[in-house]
Amino acid sequence: MSGQMPAIAPRKPLIGITMGDPLGVGPEVIVKALANPEVRSLARYVIFGLHDVLELAADQAELSAFWWREPYEGGVRVGTGVLLADFDELTLGRINGHRGPDEAAGRASFRFVEEAIRLARLGALDAIVTAPICKESWQLARQNFAGHTDLLARRFDTRRVAMMFAAGDLRVALASDHVPLFELRNRFTIGLVHQPIDLLDRALREWFGVASPLIGVLGLNPHAGENGCLGDEESRIIEPALTLARNAGIRCEGPLPADTAFTPGVLGRYDGIVAMYHDQGLIPVKMRAFHQAVNLTLGLPIIRTSPDHGTAFDIAGRNRANPGSMVEALRMAVRLAATRALPAQAPLKAAR
């Protein structure tokens, strides 16, 4: 015998998964994603949800249960595998046959997220992965939050958050997210544009290992305003935001015309892109990787990822949902949790 102590396997992260709207495709994509043994092997998991709903989703997908169930009583302990923290005191009017906004479903999906956030704040979870919710159902349940990002920002008492979408080497952060276009004119400020540049730069360095990222910042107007002929927001708001970022040591370029920024010759220059509004950034992301893109929240003290799609009520309960985006959201949560656990002096990759 060598006398050496046996190596201790590293502790796997504990990933909290919120079921999302019980009447949407969340339960289905969770079941399908975690049915993959390779995905299950990456971490320990706890699903905040309803056993009856998850069991029905597994039956419809012809999958055997891979989880164990415990009634949720305010805490979780997971040594290995997948725990379903069952909110069995919650009742739904139905779990099949109804698709659309529903007060009971909104109340349930909100509770799942609230409890995952509470445990994350206590340090009991290494990351949260959220399945899609229905914002209208939250409103019916009298929860006046614009969505996950708004709720997370308030619960963690941070004003500086941004939505980011990642699909391979395509990384897009949004200056504004779920804001009606006509309302954007009242909110479009230098700070609104500067914030995602700053948060994206930090994420690229700390999460994605890019030592000196270069960020491309899109214009708001067609052709990035064409020197003021098509609007002055580029010179009045976006360029001052770029100056602020450069003065802070951030490498960024723009304003870039949005209609050419995602072409291979332009996109290849940048480690990340900041888009001015939701569809400007999301259309190219979903065109490129509809079933693989991941939504991340920048600016939080925890890791939160989610698939880049909604509740898809039109196909819910029909075993037609593609779990690809949920699989990638789980993998990214595990990867980022491991990155956060590394020593601060861990070497970074060289910039492009």
SEKOL-13187 format. One line per 5 residues: number of its first residue (from 1); their letters; for each residue y, x, z of N, C-alpha, C. Coordinates in steps of 0.05 Angstrom, whole numbers, padded with zeros to 5 digits. Example, Ala and Ser with C-alpha at 12.3 -4.5 7.8 and 13.67 -1.06 7.14 Angstrom:
1 = AS = -00114/00264/00156/-00090/00246/00156/-00066/00264/00156 | -00045/00257/00142/-00021/00273/00143/00001/00258/00157 .
//
This chain:
1 = MSGQM = -00024/00017/00000/00000/00000/00000/00025/00017/00000 | 00046/00009/-00013/00070/00025/-00016/00087/00022/00009 | 00084/00002/00025/00100/-00002/00049/00127/-00016/00043 | 00131/-00022/00017/00156/-00036/00010/00154/-00066/00017 | 00177/-00077/00025/00178/-00105/00030/00177/-00120/00004 .
6 = PAIAP = 00164/-00143/00002/00164/-00158/-00023/00192/-00168/-00030 | 00198/-00169/-00056/00224/-00179/-00065/00227/-00208/-00058 | 00251/-00216/-00049/00256/-00244/-00043/00270/-00256/-00067 | 00258/-00278/-00076/00269/-00292/-00099/00297/-00302/-00093 | 00316/-00299/-00111/00343/-00309/-00106/00343/-00339/-00102 .
11 = RKPLI = 00361/-00349/-00085/00363/-00377/-00079/00374/-00391/-00104 | 00360/-00412/-00112/00369/-00428/-00134/00392/-00446/-00126 | 00412/-00449/-00143/00435/-00467/-00136/00426/-00496/-00133 | 00441/-00511/-00117/00436/-00539/-00114/00457/-00554/-00130 | 00448/-00568/-00150/00466/-00583/-00169/00465/-00612/-00162 .
16 = GITMG = 00488/-00624/-00156/00489/-00653/-00152/00495/-00667/-00178 | 00479/-00688/-00184/00482/-00703/-00208/00489/-00732/-00201 | 00512/-00742/-00210/00518/-00770/-00205/00509/-00787/-00229 | 00496/-00809/-00223/00483/-00825/-00244/00502/-00837/-00263 | 00528/-00840/-00255/00547/-00854/-00273/00543/-00884/-00272 .
21 = DPLGV = 00552/-00898/-00292/00549/-00927/-00293/00520/-00934/-00296 | 00508/-00949/-00277/00480/-00955/-00279/00472/-00971/-00304 | 00492/-00984/-00316/00486/-01000/-00340/00491/-00985/-00366 | 00499/-00960/-00364/00504/-00944/-00388/00480/-00926/-00393 | 00485/-00905/-00409/00463/-00887/-00417/00459/-00864/-00397 .
26 = GPEVI = 00475/-00863/-00376/00473/-00841/-00356/00445/-00838/-00345 | 00433/-00859/-00334/00406/-00856/-00324/00386/-00846/-00344 | 00388/-00855/-00369/00370/-00847/-00390/00373/-00817/-00397 | 00398/-00807/-00400/00401/-00779/-00407/00394/-00761/-00384 | 00398/-00770/-00359/00390/-00754/-00336/00360/-00751/-00336 .
31 = VKALA = 00345/-00773/-00339/00316/-00772/-00339/00306/-00754/-00361 | 00316/-00758/-00385/00306/-00742/-00408/00313/-00713/-00405 | 00337/-00707/-00395/00344/-00679/-00391/00327/-00665/-00371 | 00323/-00677/-00348/00307/-00664/-00327/00277/-00667/-00331 | 00268/-00682/-00350/00240/-00683/-00357/00231/-00656/-00370 .
36 = NPEVR = 00251/-00641/-00379/00246/-00614/-00390/00240/-00595/-00367 | 00215/-00584/-00366/00208/-00566/-00343/00226/-00541/-00342 | 00235/-00532/-00366/00253/-00508/-00366/00279/-00514/-00352 | 00290/-00538/-00357/00315/-00545/-00344/00311/-00549/-00314 | 00289/-00561/-00306/00284/-00565/-00277/00280/-00538/-00263 .
41 = SLARY = 00270/-00518/-00277/00264/-00493/-00265/00290/-00477/-00258 | 00312/-00484/-00270/00337/-00469/-00267/00350/-00472/-00239 | 00345/-00494/-00226/00360/-00500/-00202/00345/-00520/-00185 | 00356/-00527/-00162/00349/-00550/-00146/00368/-00572/-00153 | 00359/-00597/-00153/00376/-00619/-00161/00375/-00642/-00142 .
46 = VIFGL = 00398/-00656/-00138/00398/-00681/-00124/00413/-00701/-00142 | 00400/-00723/-00147/00412/-00745/-00163/00423/-00766/-00144 | 00449/-00772/-00146/00461/-00793/-00130/00459/-00819/-00147 | 00442/-00837/-00140/00438/-00861/-00157/00421/-00882/-00145 | 00408/-00897/-00162/00391/-00920/-00155/00363/-00916/-00166 .
51 = HDVLE = 00343/-00918/-00148/00316/-00913/-00156/00306/-00932/-00177 | 00312/-00958/-00174/00302/-00978/-00193/00312/-00972/-00221 | 00337/-00964/-00223/00349/-00959/-00249/00337/-00934/-00262 | 00334/-00913/-00246/00322/-00888/-00256/00293/-00892/-00265 | 00279/-00907/-00249/00251/-00913/-00255/00248/-00928/-00281 .
56 = LAADQ = 00266/-00948/-00285/00265/-00964/-00310/00271/-00946/-00334 | 00291/-00928/-00331/00298/-00910/-00353/00274/-00892/-00360 | 00259/-00882/-00339/00236/-00866/-00344/00214/-00882/-00358 | 00209/-00906/-00349/00189/-00923/-00362/00195/-00928/-00391 | 00220/-00934/-00397/00228/-00939/-00425/00225/-00914/-00442 .
61 = AELSA = 00229/-00890/-00431/00225/-00865/-00446/00197/-00855/-00445 | 00179/-00871/-00431/00151/-00863/-00428/00148/-00836/-00415 | 00163/-00832/-00393/00163/-00807/-00378/00153/-00813/-00350 | 00138/-00794/-00339/00128/-00797/-00311/00150/-00787/-00292 | 00151/-00799/-00269/00171/-00791/-00249/00166/-00762/-00240 .
66 = FWWRE = 00187/-00746/-00240/00186/-00718/-00232/00202/-00714/-00207 | 00212/-00735/-00195/00230/-00733/-00171/00216/-00746/-00147 | 00226/-00740/-00124/00219/-00756/-00100/00243/-00770/-00090 | 00239/-00792/-00077/00261/-00810/-00069/00264/-00810/-00039 | 00289/-00809/-00030/00296/-00814/-00002/00320/-00831/-00001 .
71 = PYEGG = 00321/-00851/00018/00345/-00867/00021/00368/-00848/00029 | 00391/-00852/00016/00414/-00835/00022/00427/-00843/00048 | 00429/-00823/00066/00440/-00828/00093/00462/-00809/00100 | 00476/-00798/00079/00499/-00781/00084/00495/-00752/00081 | 00470/-00743/00077/00464/-00714/00073/00440/-00710/00056 .
76 = VRVGT = 00436/-00686/00046/00413/-00680/00029/00402/-00653/00036 | 00376/-00651/00033/00362/-00625/00037/00341/-00623/00015 | 00344/-00603/-00002/00327/-00599/-00025/00317/-00570/-00025 | 00291/-00566/-00019/00280/-00539/-00020/00274/-00531/-00048 | 00263/-00550/-00064/00256/-00545/-00091/00254/-00571/-00106 .
81 = GVLLA = 00256/-00571/-00132/00252/-00595/-00147/00276/-00613/-00149 | 00270/-00640/-00152/00291/-00660/-00157/00289/-00682/-00136 | 00310/-00686/-00121/00312/-00708/-00102/00329/-00730/-00113 | 00319/-00755/-00111/00336/-00778/-00116/00347/-00789/-00090 | 00373/-00785/-00085/00386/-00797/-00062/00392/-00826/-00069 .
86 = DFDEL = 00376/-00844/-00059/00376/-00872/-00067/00396/-00888/-00050 | 00416/-00899/-00064/00435/-00917/-00050/00423/-00945/-00050 | 00402/-00949/-00035/00387/-00973/-00037/00400/-00997/-00025 | 00423/-00992/-00011/00438/-01015/00000/00456/-01028/-00021 | 00459/-01015/-00044/00475/-01026/-00065/00458/-01044/-00083 .
91 = TLGRI = 00469/-01066/-00091/00455/-01084/-00109/00470/-01089/-00134 | 00455/-01092/-00156/00467/-01099/-00182/00458/-01127/-00189 | 00474/-01142/-00204/00466/-01168/-00213/00442/-01166/-00231 | 00440/-01145/-00246/00417/-01140/-00264/00417/-01110/-00271 | 00395/-01100/-00280/00394/-01072/-00288/00385/-01069/-00317 .
96 = NGHRG = 00381/-01092/-00330/00375/-01091/-00358/00385/-01117/-00371 | 00393/-01115/-00396/00401/-01138/-00411/00431/-01144/-00410 | 00446/-01130/-00393/00475/-01133/-00392/00488/-01107/-00399 | 00506/-01107/-00418/00519/-01082/-00426/00549/-01087/-00427 | 00564/-01073/-00411/00593/-01076/-00411/00604/-01073/-00383 .
101 = PDEAA = 00630/-01075/-00380/00643/-01071/-00354/00632/-01091/-00334 | 00627/-01081/-00310/00614/-01097/-00289/00624/-01087/-00262 | 00633/-01105/-00245/00644/-01097/-00219/00624/-01083/-00201 | 00599/-01094/-00199/00579/-01081/-00182/00572/-01054/-00192 | 00570/-01051/-00218/00563/-01025/-00230/00586/-01005/-00225 .
106 = GRASF = 00611/-01014/-00227/00634/-00997/-00221/00634/-00988/-00192 | 00627/-01007/-00174/00627/-01000/-00146/00605/-00979/-00140 | 00582/-00982/-00153/00560/-00963/-00149/00567/-00936/-00160 | 00577/-00935/-00185/00583/-00909/-00197/00605/-00894/-00182 | 00624/-00909/-00170/00645/-00896/-00155/00633/-00884/-00129 .
111 = RFVEE = 00615/-00898/-00116/00602/-00888/-00091/00587/-00862/-00097 | 00573/-00861/-00119/00557/-00837/-00126/00576/-00813/-00127 | 00598/-00816/-00141/00617/-00793/-00144/00630/-00786/-00118 | 00638/-00806/-00103/00652/-00801/-00077/00634/-00785/-00058 | 00608/-00792/-00057/00590/-00777/-00039/00584/-00749/-00049 .
116 = AIRLA = 00582/-00746/-00076/00578/-00719/-00086/00602/-00701/-00080 | 00626/-00712/-00083/00651/-00698/-00077/00651/-00690/-00047 | 00644/-00709/-00030/00645/-00704/-00001/00627/-00681/00006 | 00602/-00681/-00005/00584/-00659/00001/00592/-00633/-00011 | 00604/-00634/-00035/00615/-00609/-00047/00637/-00597/-00030 .
121 = RLGAL = 00654/-00614/-00020/00676/-00604/-00002/00665/-00591/00023 | 00642/-00600/00032/00629/-00589/00055/00613/-00563/00049 | 00611/-00557/00023/00596/-00533/00015/00567/-00538/00011 | 00558/-00563/00011/00529/-00569/00009/00519/-00568/-00019 | 00537/-00570/-00039/00530/-00570/-00067/00543/-00546/-00081 .
126 = DAIVT = 00529/-00534/-00100/00540/-00512/-00115/00555/-00521/-00140 | 00550/-00545/-00149/00564/-00556/-00172/00558/-00585/-00174 | 00575/-00600/-00188/00571/-00628/-00193/00570/-00633/-00223 | 00550/-00648/-00232/00548/-00657/-00260/00550/-00687/-00260 | 00569/-00698/-00274/00574/-00727/-00273/00565/-00740/-00299 .
131 = APICK = 00549/-00760/-00297/00542/-00777/-00320/00565/-00797/-00324 | 00567/-00808/-00348/00591/-00824/-00356/00595/-00849/-00339 | 00620/-00855/-00333/00627/-00879/-00319/00643/-00897/-00338 | 00646/-00922/-00330/00663/-00941/-00345/00689/-00945/-00330 | 00711/-00936/-00341/00736/-00938/-00327/00744/-00967/-00320 .
136 = ESWQL = 00737/-00985/-00338/00743/-01013/-00334/00727/-01024/-00310 | 00702/-01015/-00307/00686/-01023/-00284/00698/-01013/-00258 | 00709/-00989/-00258/00723/-00979/-00234/00746/-00997/-00228 | 00761/-01005/-00248/00784/-01023/-00243/00774/-01049/-00232 | 00752/-01060/-00242/00742/-01085/-00232/00733/-01082/-00202 .
141 = ARQNF = 00724/-01058/-00195/00716/-01053/-00168/00740/-01044/-00151 | 00764/-01047/-00162/00789/-01041/-00148/00791/-01011/-00140 | 00782/-00994/-00157/00785/-00965/-00154/00804/-00956/-00176 | 00829/-00951/-00169/00850/-00947/-00189/00853/-00917/-00195 | 00832/-00906/-00207/00833/-00878/-00216/00829/-00879/-00246 .
146 = AGHTD = 00842/-00860/-00260/00840/-00859/-00289/00812/-00850/-00298 | 00797/-00838/-00280/00770/-00828/-00287/00762/-00806/-00268 | 00741/-00791/-00275/00730/-00770/-00258/00752/-00749/-00252 | 00766/-00740/-00272/00785/-00718/-00268/00807/-00726/-00248 | 00817/-00750/-00251/00838/-00759/-00233/00827/-00761/-00204 .
151 = LLARR = 00803/-00772/-00201/00791/-00775/-00174/00786/-00747/-00162 | 00775/-00729/-00177/00769/-00702/-00167/00795/-00688/-00159 | 00816/-00690/-00175/00841/-00677/-00169/00852/-00687/-00143 | 00851/-00713/-00139/00862/-00724/-00114/00845/-00717/-00090 | 00819/-00718/-00092/00802/-00712/-00069/00804/-00683/-00061 .
156 = FDTRR = 00809/-00665/-00081/00811/-00637/-00074/00841/-00629/-00072 | 00858/-00648/-00072/00887/-00644/-00067/00898/-00622/-00085 | 00893/-00624/-00111/00904/-00605/-00130/00917/-00620/-00153 | 00941/-00612/-00160/00955/-00625/-00182/00950/-00610/-00208 | 00940/-00586/-00207/00937/-00569/-00231/00908/-00570/-00240 .
161 = VAMMF = 00901/-00590/-00257/00875/-00592/-00268/00878/-00597/-00298 | 00857/-00590/-00313/00857/-00595/-00342/00828/-00600/-00351 | 00825/-00616/-00371/00799/-00620/-00384/00794/-00598/-00404 | 00770/-00587/-00404/00762/-00567/-00424/00735/-00575/-00435 | 00731/-00571/-00461/00706/-00577/-00474/00695/-00551/-00486 .
166 = AAGDL = 00670/-00546/-00481/00657/-00521/-00491/00633/-00528/-00508 | 00631/-00516/-00531/00608/-00519/-00548/00603/-00491/-00561 | 00584/-00476/-00549/00580/-00449/-00559/00605/-00432/-00554 | 00615/-00419/-00575/00639/-00403/-00572/00665/-00419/-00577 | 00663/-00445/-00581/00687/-00462/-00584/00694/-00473/-00556 .
171 = RVALA = 00718/-00467/-00547/00728/-00476/-00521/00756/-00487/-00524 | 00759/-00513/-00518/00784/-00527/-00522/00793/-00540/-00496 | 00817/-00533/-00487/00829/-00546/-00464/00851/-00565/-00474 | 00856/-00586/-00459/00875/-00607/-00466/00900/-00605/-00449 | 00923/-00607/-00462/00948/-00609/-00447/00951/-00637/-00435 .
176 = SDHVP = 00944/-00657/-00450/00943/-00685/-00440/00916/-00696/-00447 | 00906/-00714/-00429/00879/-00724/-00435/00879/-00753/-00442 | 00875/-00771/-00422/00873/-00799/-00428/00901/-00812/-00426 | 00919/-00803/-00443/00946/-00813/-00444/00951/-00827/-00471 | 00960/-00852/-00471/00966/-00865/-00497/00986/-00849/-00512 .
181 = LFELR = 00983/-00848/-00538/01001/-00830/-00555/01030/-00838/-00552 | 01036/-00863/-00551/01064/-00871/-00548/01076/-00863/-00521 | 01058/-00861/-00501/01067/-00853/-00474/01070/-00823/-00472 | 01057/-00808/-00489/01058/-00779/-00487/01087/-00768/-00490 | 01103/-00781/-00505/01131/-00772/-00509/01146/-00772/-00482 .
186 = NRFTI = 01138/-00788/-00463/01152/-00789/-00437/01141/-00769/-00418 | 01118/-00756/-00425/01106/-00737/-00406/01105/-00709/-00418 | 01114/-00705/-00442/01111/-00680/-00456/01132/-00660/-00446 | 01124/-00642/-00429/01142/-00623/-00416/01131/-00594/-00420 | 01148/-00575/-00413/01140/-00547/-00414/01117/-00542/-00394 .
191 = GLVHQ = 01119/-00554/-00371/01097/-00551/-00351/01071/-00563/-00360 | 01072/-00586/-00374/01048/-00598/-00384/01033/-00580/-00404 | 01048/-00565/-00420/01036/-00547/-00440/01027/-00521/-00427 | 01043/-00511/-00408/01037/-00485/-00395/01012/-00486/-00378 | 01008/-00508/-00364/00987/-00510/-00345/00959/-00505/-00357 .
196 = PIDLL = 00951/-00518/-00379/00924/-00513/-00390/00922/-00484/-00402 | 00944/-00472/-00411/00943/-00445/-00420/00935/-00427/-00397 | 00948/-00431/-00374/00943/-00415/-00350/00914/-00419/-00340 | 00906/-00445/-00338/00879/-00451/-00328/00857/-00442/-00346 | 00862/-00444/-00373/00842/-00435/-00392/00839/-00405/-00391 .
201 = DRALR = 00861/-00391/-00389/00860/-00362/-00386/00843/-00353/-00362 | 00848/-00366/-00340/00832/-00360/-00316/00803/-00366/-00319 | 00797/-00389/-00331/00769/-00396/-00335/00754/-00377/-00354 | 00768/-00369/-00375/00756/-00350/-00394/00750/-00323/-00381 | 00767/-00315/-00363/00763/-00290/-00348/00741/-00292/-00327 .
206 = EWFGV = 00743/-00313/-00311/00726/-00315/-00287/00699/-00328/-00293 | 00698/-00347/-00311/00673/-00361/-00317/00659/-00351/-00341 | 00674/-00343/-00362/00661/-00336/-00387/00661/-00306/-00392 | 00672/-00290/-00374/00670/-00262/-00375/00686/-00248/-00397 | 00708/-00260/-00406/00725/-00248/-00426/00747/-00233/-00412 .
211 = ASPLI = 00748/-00207/-00415/00766/-00191/-00399/00796/-00195/-00406 | 00802/-00199/-00431/00829/-00202/-00440/00830/-00224/-00462 | 00828/-00249/-00454/00825/-00270/-00474/00851/-00274/-00491 | 00847/-00283/-00515/00869/-00291/-00533/00867/-00321/-00537 | 00888/-00335/-00531/00888/-00365/-00532/00906/-00374/-00554 .
216 = GVLGL = 00896/-00392/-00571/00912/-00405/-00591/00922/-00432/-00582 | 00948/-00437/-00585/00961/-00461/-00575/00970/-00478/-00599 | 00961/-00502/-00600/00967/-00519/-00623/00995/-00531/-00621 | 01007/-00538/-00644/01031/-00553/-00644/01026/-00582/-00640 | 01046/-00597/-00635/01044/-00626/-00631/01046/-00641/-00657 .
221 = NPHAG = 01065/-00633/-00674/01072/-00647/-00698/01056/-00636/-00722 | 01056/-00651/-00744/01043/-00641/-00769/01056/-00614/-00777 | 01038/-00595/-00785/01047/-00569/-00793/01062/-00554/-00771 | 01056/-00561/-00745/01070/-00549/-00722/01100/-00552/-00724 | 01109/-00575/-00735/01137/-00582/-00736/01151/-00571/-00761 .
226 = ENGCL = 01139/-00552/-00775/01151/-00540/-00799/01180/-00532/-00795 | 01183/-00515/-00775/01210/-00504/-00768/01231/-00525/-00762 | 01222/-00546/-00749/01241/-00567/-00741/01244/-00590/-00760 | 01232/-00588/-00784/01234/-00609/-00804/01218/-00634/-00796 | 01197/-00630/-00780/01179/-00652/-00773/01178/-00656/-00743 .
231 = GDEES = 01199/-00649/-00729/01201/-00652/-00700/01208/-00626/-00687 | 01221/-00628/-00663/01230/-00604/-00649/01214/-00598/-00624 | 01192/-00612/-00619/01177/-00607/-00594/01166/-00579/-00594 | 01159/-00568/-00617/01149/-00540/-00617/01169/-00520/-00606 | 01194/-00522/-00616/01214/-00503/-00607/01225/-00510/-00580 .
236 = RIIEP = 01226/-00535/-00573/01239/-00544/-00549/01220/-00543/-00525 | 01194/-00546/-00529/01175/-00548/-00507/01152/-00527/-00509 | 01139/-00526/-00532/01115/-00510/-00534/01122/-00480/-00533 | 01142/-00472/-00548/01149/-00443/-00549/01159/-00433/-00521 | 01175/-00448/-00506/01181/-00439/-00479/01157/-00437/-00461 .
241 = ALTLA = 01138/-00455/-00465/01113/-00454/-00449/01097/-00428/-00456 | 01097/-00421/-00481/01084/-00396/-00490/01098/-00372/-00478 | 01124/-00373/-00477/01139/-00351/-00465/01133/-00347/-00436 | 01131/-00370/-00421/01124/-00369/-00393/01096/-00356/-00389 | 01078/-00364/-00406/01051/-00353/-00404/01050/-00323/-00410 .
246 = RNAGI = 01064/-00315/-00431/01065/-00287/-00438/01078/-00270/-00416 | 01099/-00281/-00404/01112/-00267/-00382/01093/-00263/-00358 | 01073/-00280/-00356/01053/-00278/-00335/01029/-00261/-00343 | 01031/-00249/-00366/01009/-00231/-00375/00987/-00244/-00391 | 00991/-00269/-00399/00971/-00283/-00415/00975/-00278/-00444 .
251 = RCEGP = 00954/-00272/-00458/00955/-00267/-00487/00952/-00294/-00501 | 00972/-00304/-00515/00970/-00329/-00528/00988/-00329/-00553 | 00980/-00345/-00572/00994/-00347/-00598/00998/-00377/-00605 | 01020/-00382/-00619/01026/-00409/-00628/01055/-00414/-00631 | 01063/-00439/-00636/01046/-00462/-00640/01032/-00460/-00668 .
256 = LPADT = 01006/-00467/-00667/00990/-00466/-00692/00988/-00494/-00704 | 00989/-00496/-00731/00985/-00522/-00743/00957/-00532/-00737 | 00954/-00555/-00726/00928/-00565/-00717/00909/-00570/-00740 | 00919/-00576/-00764/00901/-00582/-00786/00887/-00558/-00798 | 00895/-00534/-00791/00881/-00510/-00800/00870/-00493/-00777 .
261 = AFTPG = 00877/-00500/-00753/00869/-00483/-00730/00839/-00481/-00726 | 00824/-00502/-00734/00796/-00502/-00730/00780/-00493/-00754 | 00793/-00482/-00774/00778/-00470/-00796/00767/-00443/-00787 | 00745/-00435/-00799/00732/-00410/-00789/00750/-00386/-00789 | 00766/-00383/-00809/00783/-00359/-00810/00804/-00357/-00788 .
266 = VLGRY = 00813/-00380/-00779/00833/-00381/-00757/00820/-00382/-00730 | 00800/-00399/-00727/00787/-00403/-00701/00774/-00378/-00691 | 00764/-00362/-00709/00750/-00337/-00701/00767/-00317/-00687 | 00794/-00320/-00689/00812/-00302/-00675/00814/-00306/-00645 | 00807/-00330/-00637/00814/-00339/-00609/00790/-00343/-00592 .
271 = DGIVA = 00793/-00337/-00566/00772/-00342/-00546/00774/-00371/-00536 | 00797/-00384/-00539/00800/-00411/-00531/00824/-00423/-00544 | 00825/-00450/-00545/00846/-00465/-00558/00857/-00485/-00538 | 00884/-00489/-00538/00896/-00510/-00523/00907/-00531/-00542 | 00897/-00555/-00540/00906/-00577/-00557/00926/-00594/-00541 .
276 = MYHDQ = 00944/-00608/-00555/00965/-00622/-00542/00956/-00650/-00533 | 00937/-00662/-00546/00929/-00689/-00537/00899/-00693/-00543 | 00888/-00714/-00532/00859/-00718/-00532/00845/-00715/-00558 | 00852/-00732/-00578/00837/-00732/-00603/00843/-00706/-00619 | 00865/-00694/-00616/00871/-00669/-00630/00850/-00648/-00623 .
281 = GLIPV = 00841/-00647/-00598/00821/-00628/-00590/00793/-00638/-00592 | 00789/-00663/-00587/00762/-00674/-00585/00749/-00680/-00612 | 00764/-00687/-00632/00752/-00692/-00658/00738/-00667/-00669 | 00750/-00644/-00670/00736/-00620/-00679/00712/-00613/-00662 | 00715/-00616/-00635/00693/-00610/-00618/00669/-00627/-00624 .
286 = KMRAF = 00673/-00653/-00627/00651/-00672/-00631/00640/-00670/-00660 | 00657/-00663/-00678/00647/-00658/-00706/00629/-00634/-00706 | 00635/-00614/-00690/00619/-00590/-00691/00593/-00592/-00674 | 00595/-00605/-00651/00572/-00604/-00632/00571/-00630/-00616 | 00567/-00652/-00629/00568/-00678/-00615/00547/-00680/-00593 .
291 = HQAVN = 00524/-00669/-00596/00502/-00671/-00577/00499/-00646/-00559 | 00518/-00627/-00562/00516/-00603/-00546/00541/-00596/-00530 | 00563/-00609/-00535/00588/-00602/-00522/00588/-00611/-00492 | 00602/-00595/-00476/00603/-00600/-00447/00633/-00603/-00439 | 00638/-00621/-00421/00664/-00625/-00409/00665/-00611/-00383 .
296 = LTLGL = 00685/-00594/-00378/00689/-00581/-00353/00717/-00588/-00342 | 00720/-00588/-00316/00746/-00592/-00304/00756/-00565/-00294 | 00779/-00557/-00305/00791/-00532/-00297/00811/-00537/-00274 | 00813/-00518/-00255/00832/-00520/-00234/00821/-00529/-00207 | 00796/-00538/-00207/00784/-00547/-00182/00772/-00523/-00167 .
301 = PIIRT = 00768/-00526/-00140/00755/-00505/-00125/00724/-00506/-00127 | 00714/-00526/-00142/00685/-00528/-00147/00680/-00529/-00177 | 00655/-00527/-00184/00647/-00530/-00212/00639/-00559/-00218 | 00651/-00570/-00238/00644/-00597/-00247/00641/-00597/-00277 | 00618/-00606/-00286/00613/-00609/-00315/00603/-00637/-00320 .
306 = SPDHG = 00603/-00645/-00345/00593/-00671/-00353/00587/-00670/-00383 | 00569/-00688/-00393/00566/-00691/-00421/00592/-00701/-00434 | 00595/-00697/-00460/00621/-00703/-00472/00621/-00731/-00484 | 00603/-00748/-00476/00602/-00776/-00487/00607/-00796/-00465 | 00610/-00821/-00473/00614/-00842/-00454/00589/-00858/-00447 .
311 = TAFDI = 00593/-00882/-00437/00571/-00898/-00427/00553/-00909/-00450 | 00564/-00911/-00474/00549/-00920/-00498/00534/-00946/-00491 | 00548/-00966/-00482/00535/-00991/-00475/00519/-01003/-00498 | 00528/-00997/-00523/00515/-01010/-00546/00486/-01001/-00549 | 00479/-00977/-00539/00451/-00968/-00541/00437/-00965/-00514 .
316 = AGRNR = 00451/-00971/-00493/00439/-00967/-00466/00415/-00986/-00463 | 00395/-00975/-00450/00370/-00991/-00445/00352/-00993/-00468 | 00358/-00978/-00490/00341/-00980/-00514/00326/-00954/-00520 | 00327/-00935/-00502/00314/-00909/-00506/00323/-00895/-00531 | 00349/-00897/-00537/00360/-00884/-00561/00380/-00862/-00555 .
321 = ANPGS = 00386/-00857/-00530/00407/-00838/-00523/00396/-00809/-00526 | 00413/-00792/-00537/00406/-00764/-00541/00414/-00749/-00515 | 00396/-00735/-00502/00403/-00721/-00477/00415/-00693/-00481 | 00420/-00685/-00506/00428/-00657/-00511/00453/-00649/-00495 | 00473/-00666/-00494/00498/-00658/-00480/00493/-00656/-00450 .
326 = MVEAL = 00477/-00674/-00439/00470/-00672/-00411/00454/-00647/-00405 | 00436/-00640/-00422/00421/-00614/-00419/00440/-00591/-00417 | 00459/-00590/-00436/00479/-00568/-00436/00497/-00569/-00412 | 00504/-00593/-00403/00521/-00595/-00379/00507/-00584/-00354 | 00481/-00590/-00352/00465/-00579/-00330/00463/-00549/-00331 .
331 = RMAVR = 00456/-00539/-00355/00454/-00510/-00359/00480/-00496/-00352 | 00502/-00507/-00361/00528/-00494/-00356/00535/-00495/-00326 | 00529/-00517/-00313/00534/-00518/-00284/00518/-00497/-00269 | 00493/-00493/-00277/00476/-00472/-00264/00488/-00445/-00270 | 00495/-00440/-00295/00505/-00414/-00303/00532/-00407/-00289 .
336 = LAATR = 00550/-00427/-00287/00575/-00422/-00274/00572/-00419/-00244 | 00553/-00434/-00232/00548/-00430/-00204/00538/-00402/-00198 | 00521/-00392/-00216/00511/-00364/-00212/00534/-00344/-00216 | 00552/-00350/-00235/00575/-00332/-00240/00593/-00331/-00215 | 00598/-00354/-00203/00615/-00354/-00179/00602/-00339/-00156 .
341 = ALPAQ = 00575/-00338/-00155/00561/-00324/-00134/00561/-00294/-00137 | 00569/-00284/-00161/00569/-00255/-00165/00592/-00242/-00150 | 00589/-00216/-00143/00611/-00202/-00130/00636/-00202/-00148 | 00659/-00201/-00135/00684/-00202/-00150/00688/-00179/-00169 | 00675/-00156/-00162/00679/-00132/-00179/00659/-00131/-00202 .
346 = APLKA = 00643/-00152/-00206/00624/-00152/-00228/00638/-00146/-00254 | 00626/-00128/-00271/00640/-00121/-00296/00642/-00144/-00315 | 00664/-00145/-00329/00669/-00166/-00349/00663/-00156/-00377 | 00657/-00174/-00395/00654/-00166/-00423/00680/-00157/-00435 | 00678/-00141/-00455/00703/-00133/-00469/00714/-00156/-00485 .
351 = AR = 00740/-00156/-00488/00753/-00177/-00505/00746/-00172/-00534 | 00749/-00194/-00549/00744/-00191/-00578/00765/-00175/-00591 .
//
